[in-house]
């Protein structure tokens, strides 16, 4: 690939059309970044997984952020995809934004607790380290973040994030058991 040449997008026009339709259905205001994510966890001593679709309209890019961690609650898993996606966006945005420009970010989650904490309706008590990261993005002056609740698996992106988060959690839990198996 030549210097300065962009990767060809791996998504088709239908993906963008569906993202636009979801934003319209939810009556989202104009935004620069749309994040749709989900987490999968059980108890704090078991693996958890997460996934997030990130649509950066400023550079016409769609990314999938995904991961798993050896231990973490479901509430942890519901929040961590947004920290990862915001970190990724921040690395791009700082190189392209104009002085004083603020990026508008819309986050979609099926976790009512996460959304209410995100919008300040509930106190951000649990998972303070993750909320601390979110607050860093909120307070740096570059981002305006708004959280939106949807019911579980009500759109294709939430469904796929739910599936990928669950598969990531299950795969890591299986690997942990295999690693610790004495037989």
C-alpha positions as CSV (number, residue, x, y, z in Angstrom):
1,X,0.0,0.0,0.0
2,X,1.4,3.4,-1.0
3,X,2.1,6.0,1.7
4,X,-1.1,7.9,2.5
5,X,-3.3,5.4,0.8
6,X,-6.3,4.2,2.9
7,X,-7.3,0.6,3.3
8,X,-10.4,-0.3,1.3
9,X,-13.3,-0.7,3.7
10,X,-14.3,-4.2,4.5
11,X,-17.9,-3.2,5.0
12,X,-20.5,-2.6,2.3
13,X,-22.9,0.2,1.7
14,X,-25.6,-1.8,3.5
15,X,-23.8,-1.6,6.8
16,X,-23.7,2.2,6.6
17,X,-27.3,2.3,5.5
18,X,-28.3,0.1,8.5
19,X,-26.2,2.3,10.9
20,X,-27.9,5.4,9.5
21,X,-31.3,3.7,9.9
22,X,-30.6,2.8,13.5
23,X,-29.4,6.4,14.3
24,X,-32.6,7.7,12.7
25,X,-34.8,5.2,14.5
26,X,-33.3,6.3,17.9
27,X,-33.6,10.0,16.8
28,X,-29.9,10.5,17.5
29,X,-28.6,14.0,16.9
30,X,-25.7,14.6,14.5
31,X,-22.6,12.7,15.7
32,X,-19.0,12.1,14.7
33,X,-18.7,8.7,16.4
34,X,-21.3,6.1,17.0
35,X,-20.5,3.2,19.4
36,X,-22.7,0.1,19.7
37,X,-21.4,-2.4,22.2
38,X,-22.2,-5.2,24.6
39,X,-20.5,-7.2,27.3
40,X,-20.8,-10.8,28.6
41,X,-19.8,-11.8,32.1
42,X,-21.0,-13.7,35.0
43,X,-19.2,-13.4,38.3
44,X,-16.0,-11.5,39.1
45,X,-13.9,-14.6,39.2
46,X,-14.8,-15.8,35.7
47,X,-13.9,-14.5,32.3
48,X,-15.8,-11.7,30.6
49,X,-15.9,-10.6,27.0
50,X,-16.9,-7.5,25.1
51,X,-17.5,-6.2,21.6
52,X,-18.2,-2.8,20.0
53,X,-19.0,-1.5,16.6
54,X,-17.5,1.9,16.1
55,X,-18.5,4.2,13.2
56,X,-16.2,7.1,12.8
57,X,-18.0,9.4,10.4
58,X,-15.1,11.9,10.3
59,X,-12.9,9.5,8.4
60,X,-15.6,7.1,7.1
61,X,-14.4,4.1,9.0
62,X,-16.1,1.3,10.8
63,X,-14.1,-0.8,13.3
64,X,-14.9,-3.7,15.5
65,X,-13.4,-3.6,19.0
66,X,-13.4,-6.9,20.8
67,X,-11.7,-8.6,23.7
68,X,-11.8,-10.7,26.8
69,X,-10.3,-10.6,30.3
70,X,-9.7,-13.4,32.7
71,X,-12.0,-12.0,35.4
72,X,-14.7,-9.4,35.5
73,X,-18.4,-9.0,36.2
74,X,-21.1,-8.4,33.6
75,X,-21.2,-4.7,34.5
76,X,-17.5,-4.5,33.9
77,X,-17.9,-6.2,30.5
78,X,-20.8,-3.8,29.6
79,X,-18.6,-0.8,30.0
80,X,-15.1,-1.8,28.9
81,X,-15.9,-1.9,25.1
82,X,-16.5,1.9,25.2
83,X,-13.2,2.6,26.9
84,X,-11.4,0.7,24.3
85,X,-13.3,2.3,21.4
86,X,-12.9,5.8,22.9
87,X,-9.1,5.2,23.3
88,X,-8.9,4.2,19.6
89,X,-10.9,7.2,18.5
90,X,-8.9,9.6,20.6
91,X,-5.7,8.4,18.9
92,X,-7.1,9.3,15.5
93,X,-9.1,12.4,16.5
94,X,-6.2,14.3,18.0
95,X,-4.4,14.2,14.7
96,X,-7.3,15.5,12.6
97,X,-9.3,17.9,14.8
98,X,-9.2,21.6,14.4
99,X,-8.5,23.8,17.5
100,X,-11.7,24.1,19.6
101,X,-13.4,21.3,17.6
102,X,-15.5,19.0,19.8
103,X,-16.5,15.5,18.6
104,X,-20.0,14.4,19.3
105,X,-20.2,10.8,20.4
106,X,-23.3,8.7,20.7
107,X,-23.1,5.4,22.7
108,X,-25.7,2.7,22.4
109,X,-25.9,0.0,25.0
110,X,-28.5,-2.6,26.2
111,X,-27.3,-2.1,29.7
112,X,-29.8,0.3,31.4
113,X,-27.4,0.6,34.4
114,X,-24.5,1.6,32.2
115,X,-26.6,4.1,30.2
116,X,-28.0,5.7,33.4
117,X,-24.5,6.0,34.9
118,X,-23.2,7.4,31.7
119,X,-25.8,10.1,31.6
120,X,-25.4,10.9,35.3
121,X,-28.8,9.6,36.4
122,X,-27.1,7.0,38.6
123,X,-23.9,7.5,40.6
124,X,-20.9,5.8,38.9
125,X,-19.9,3.7,41.9
126,X,-18.9,0.3,40.5
127,X,-16.0,-0.2,38.1
128,X,-14.5,3.1,39.1
129,X,-11.3,2.6,37.1
130,X,-13.4,2.3,33.9
131,X,-15.6,5.3,34.8
132,X,-12.4,7.2,35.5
133,X,-11.3,6.5,32.0
134,X,-14.7,7.6,30.6
135,X,-14.5,10.8,32.7
136,X,-11.0,11.5,31.3
137,X,-12.5,11.6,27.8
138,X,-15.4,13.7,29.0
139,X,-13.2,16.3,30.8
140,X,-10.4,16.6,28.2
141,X,-12.5,19.1,26.3
142,X,-12.5,17.3,23.0
143,X,-15.6,15.1,23.4
144,X,-19.3,15.4,24.2
145,X,-20.6,11.9,25.0
146,X,-24.3,10.9,25.2
147,X,-25.5,7.4,26.2
148,X,-28.6,5.7,24.7
149,X,-30.4,2.6,25.9
150,X,-31.8,0.0,23.6
151,X,-33.4,-3.3,24.5
152,X,-31.3,-6.4,24.2
153,X,-30.7,-7.7,20.6
154,X,-33.1,-5.3,19.0
155,X,-30.8,-4.4,16.1
156,X,-28.3,-6.3,14.0
157,X,-25.3,-4.6,15.6
158,X,-26.3,-5.2,19.2
159,X,-27.1,-8.9,18.3
160,X,-23.6,-9.4,16.8
161,X,-21.9,-7.6,19.6
162,X,-23.8,-9.8,22.1
163,X,-22.7,-12.9,20.2
164,X,-19.1,-11.9,19.9
165,X,-18.8,-10.8,23.5
166,X,-20.3,-14.1,24.6
167,X,-18.0,-16.2,22.3
168,X,-15.0,-14.3,23.6
169,X,-15.9,-14.9,27.2
170,X,-16.5,-18.6,26.6
171,X,-13.3,-19.1,24.6
172,X,-11.2,-17.5,27.3
173,X,-12.9,-19.4,30.1
174,X,-12.2,-22.6,28.1
175,X,-8.5,-21.7,27.6
176,X,-8.2,-20.9,31.3
177,X,-9.5,-24.3,32.3
178,X,-7.2,-26.0,29.8
179,X,-4.2,-24.1,31.1
180,X,-5.0,-25.1,34.7
181,X,-5.9,-28.7,34.0
182,X,-3.5,-31.0,35.6
183,X,-4.4,-34.1,33.6
